[in-house]
Amino acid sequence: MRWRRLGRIWAPDGTLPWARSHAMLPTPLLLDDGRLRIYLACCDDRTVSRIGWLDVDAAEPARVLRWAREPVLDIGQPGCFDDNGVNPCSVVRLPDGRLRLYYNGYQLQRQVPYTLFAGVAEADGPDGPFRRVQEVPVLDRAPGERLFRTAPFVTRPAGEAEWSMLYIAGDAFGEAAGRVQPRYGMRRLASRDGLSWPSRGEPVLEPAAGELGFSRPWLHALPDGTAAMWHAIRTPDRYRIGHATADGQGGWTRRDDDAGLAGAPGEWDGGMQCYPALHQAGDATFMFYNGDGYGRTGLGLAVLEQA
């Protein structure tokens, strides 16, 4: 597989108090008028993230049209699971036209650096604002998932009653590369309504030797119709893009060496590539992704040249 990097397409200019830096976790949604709305998280001066959006041309996604001047989802109330930052993970269009946003919530802790749990909010339309369905996590603490139940990628396949979720879960921090870092794997769940989920997920991927975990997964079929999953692999010093294909038996086969995207030394993505999200425009397959600093250097784009 080979991707051609099209470069960085957007980063905050620093003029908005809530968006001084970062353009994290691109989460695209196709609108009816030919725009592609990309929900993403930007950070204030304290590196606390809020969710805004960027509009691009769906057919030519390197062409930026406009961006949000205010966040569509702010941080939670003091003491809540999301009081120190929110990041988008997936957006689902409901039958009545409303949008349901699944997101990460950050909370700082004393005995461990932080916890990450998933929240849910809904909006009447793409401009928001998104309103929390509940002030507590949609994925709360569970055995074996005490610190992290987060990064949900949620779908409701056409014609099926159940909702499906891939997410990140774990309950440990450890020393790696001279600092305390989280450790987590990827799991899956099913739900009848997309709001009530079981307390323990089924394992999907676990870190290999030298790995710490994975980022938000993203499902997107390859041009030949093969079901594929894109994610980023966390190692002690960086993230890199990985991918897996469905094995036909409900599992996934990792094909990370064939992911085909690497940054250019010295450029905005030279040290890290993370948080991929794919978009199909006719025969062209595009990937939005973040580079160095977990999105500090902005949002980039690549196009698939060879599957």
N, C-alpha and C positions, 0 to 999 in steps of 0.2 A: 504494500500500500504506500502511496506517495502523495503528500500534501504540498501545495505551493503556498508559502506564506505571503499574504497580501499586506502585511504590516499592521501597525497599531492604527486603529481608526478613531479612538476617542479616549480622552482622559479628562477629569475635571480641571477647570482652569483655576480653581482655588478661590473664586470670588463668592461662592455661596457658603455660608457658615456651616451647613450640614454636609457639604460636599467639598471639603478642602482637598481630599486625595482619594485614591482607589476607585476602581470600577469593577467590583468583585461579583463573581458567580452570575454570569450572563444567563438569562432565562427568557428565551424568545417566545413570542405569541403572535401569530399571524392575524392581522386585522382585516376587516372587510374591504378597505379602500386601497389595498396594495402596500400598506405600510407593515413593517415588521417591528413590533414593540419589544424591546429588550429590557426587561426588569433587571436591575442590578443594585448593588449596595455601594454607597460612597461613605467616607468617613469624615468626621469633624476633627478639630484640633487635638482631641484626646483619643483619636482612633476608635471612636464609637460609631458604629455603622447604622445607617438608615436606608430604606429602600426607595429608589427613584426609578426612572426609566429613560431610555434613549430610543428614538424612532429612526429607522433606516429604511431605505427602499428595499422591499422584499426581493425584487429581481436583481438589484445591484446593491447588496448589503454593505459594501464599503462606503456608500453614499449616505452620510448622516444628514437627517432632516431637521431634527430638533430634540431637545431634552427637557426633562422636568426641572422646574424652578423650585418646587417644594417636594418633600418626600410624600409618597403615597402610603407609607407605613412607618410610623415613628417607633422609638423604643418603648418598652412596656413600663408600667408603673414601678416605682421603687420597691424592691423586694421580690418582684416577679422574675420568672425564668429568663425573660428577654429584656432585662433592664439595662444591659450594657452593649446591646447591638442586635440587629436583625439583618438577615441575608436571605434573598429569595432562593428557592430551590426548584419549584415547579408550579405551573398555573394550569388549572383545569376549567374549561368552559362548561357551566351547568346547563341543563335543558332549558331553563327560563332565560338564558342569556347572561346571567351573572357570572362572575369569575371567582374562583376559589384559589387562594394563594397558600401554598405550603412553604414554610420558612424556617430558618435556623434562629434560635434565640440563645444569646450569650449571657451568662451571669458569672461575675467574679466570685471566687471563693477564698477561704482562708487556709484550709488544710491541703487543698489542691488548687492549681491556678484558676480553673474555671470549669463550668459545666456547659453542655450543649444539649438542648432539647428542642423538639420540633413543635411549632405552633401553626395555627390555621386562621386565615382571615378571608373575608369576602367583600366584593365590591359590585356595584350595579353595572359598571362598565370599565373599560381599560384605563380611564383617567383617574379612577379611584374617587375618594380615598378608600383604602381597605379598612374594614372594621373587624376586629377580632371576634371570632365566633365564641371564644372563651378566653379567660385570662390565664388559664393554666395550660400546660402543654397538651397537644393532641397525642404525643408520645411521651409519657412520663416515666419516671424511674421504674426499673424492673430488675429482677434477679439476673445477674450477668450483664446488665445494661444500666448500671447505677449512675454513671457519669455522662454517657453519651447515648442518646437516641435521637438522631438528627439527620440532616441532609436528605429529606424525603423526596424521591422522584415518584410521583403518583400518576397513575393512568386508570381510565375506565374504558377498556376495549369495547368497541362498538358491538352491540348485540349481547353483551355479557352483563350479568347482574352484579358481579363482584368488582370492587375496586382493588387495584394492585399497587403495592408500594415496595420499592427498593430503598434501603436506608442504611445509615452507618450507626454501629452500636459498639459499646465497650464499657469497661469499668476500671481502667488503669492508666496511670501516668508512669513514665520511667525516664531514666537518664539516657540521653542520646546526643551525641555531638556536643557535649558540654553543657546541655541544658535539659530541663524537664519538658518532656513532650508526651502527647497522648498516644494511646495504642487502641486501635479499633478495627473491626471487620465489617463486612457488608452482609446484610440480612434482608429478608423479605417477609411481607405480611399481606393478608387479604382482609377486606372489610365489606360489609353490606351497604354502608352509607358513606364511606370516606371520612367519617368522623370518629367512629368507635373502632379501635384496632386492638388486636390481642396484645398481651403483656410480654410475649417473648417471640422473637422472630426465628425463622428458619435460616441457617447459614447459607450464604451464597459464595462469598470469597473470603479467605483469610490471608493475612499478610504472609509472604514467604520470608525466608532468611534475609536479614538486612532491610526489611520493610517495616513500617510502622502502621500503615493503614491505607485507606482510600478516600477520595473526595466524593462529592455528590455524583451519583451515576446518571447517565443519560442514555436512553434507548433510542436507536435510529437504525432502521434496516439498511443494509448495504444495497448498492445498485442491483445486485442479482437477487434481492429479496431475502437474503440471509439476515436473521435477527442478530443485531449487534448491540453491545453495550460499551459506552465510552465513559471513562473516569480518569482520575489522576491518581498516581501511586505515590504515597508519602514515604520518603526515606529520611534518615537523620538530618540531611542537609538540604533537601529540595523536594519539589514535586516534579513528576514527569507524566506525560500523557500515556495512558494504557488503553487497551480495548480487549474485549472478549466476544466470542460468538456462541450462540445457543447450540447445545449439543444434541438437541432433539429429544432429550429425556428429562427436561426440566432443569438442567444444570447449564453451566457456562464453562467454556474452554478459554483460558487466557492466551492471548496472542499479542502480548505487549511488544515483542520485538518487531512486529509488523505494524505498529501504530503509525509510523511514518511521519511524525512531526517532531522536529527538534529546533530549538532556538538558534540564533546566530550569535556567536561570541561577541560580547561588547555591546550588543543591542538590547532593547527593552525586554526581550524574552530570552536573553543569553544564558541565564542561570536557572530558569524555572519555566515550566509550562503547566498550567493547571486549569481546573474547572471548565472542561469542554462542554459545549452545547451545539447541536447540529441543526441545520436548516436546509430543506430541499427547495430549490428554485428551478422548476423544470428538470432538466437533466443534470444540473449543477448541484453538488453537495458542498455546503459551506460549514465551517467550524468556527464558532466564536470561542475565544479562550483568553485566559489571563497569563501574564508573564511574571517577571520577578516581583518579589515582595508580596505574594498572595494577592495580586491585583493592584499593588501600589503604582505600577508603571502604566496601568490603563488596560484597555480592551483591544484585542487583536482579532484578525480574521485570516483564515486559510481556506483554500478551495481544493477539493479532491481531484487529483490528476490521474491517478491509477488505483483502482480498487484491488 
